[in-house]
């Protein structure tokens, strides 16, 4: 105990810095968790959270037996896997390519061009998507018609929802996500590259044997985090891109929870669906972290 107090006195500046984020998490992240109990209650706004009667797992059973359970869960899983397979590796490739660019002005121009879309709000982004893909005035359909094709109803065809969602996600987030990998690449000892060049290694061999192993711990940690959020697809974009015609592919758990909880005021039922989603994410996080740690020795915890 005395040793701990001594360490705190010696490093008091660091503990002071920790105080604000810890306070934030306690107040805004942990204290609201008491509201999760309404997932097991027949919540009544008049009675409040504590006085509403307990009903066990009824809301969970109702969700599992609902007619659109398979559709909502499969849509969420399918879209999440597409993002994981397509959107996750692209920032790694971009970072590896940018790291090989030696012309500094060209490198800065490319970085700025790639980062810029991240700062566009989702509302504006979806508005641009609707304008560009409009069947009458959209530039994409004008190009298709210029080559003799027929206009495509992109936003009115459920088959186009997932490709458009994944494309916009890659376009918007790739630049910002690559920053972490670029930082990891900057931490690799330059003498390794110098020794490899002396030994006659070309760029591809240096990427394969020095850069990729050097950033592998970062890739593993971010992969575990990505799998841990597998079911947490961005609600905002999916909801804004959703139309009555593409709802069979665009209805995912976050949009379904919003409709049930906010639009239909079924708070307990929506809390149960959200809790189910969070538990799935937590289980995936533990499984993947354990598997990755066993295979590579690196893990999130």
Helices and strands as residue ranges (DSSP letters): H 2-10, H 12-25, I 26-30, G 31-40, H 48-51, H 58-65, H 69-82, I 83-87, H 88-100, H 104-116, G 117-119, H 122-132, H 139-146, G 154-156, G 158-160, H 161-186, H 190-198, H 203-206, I 207-211, H 212-228, H 235-241, H 247-250, H 253-258, I 259-263, H 267-296
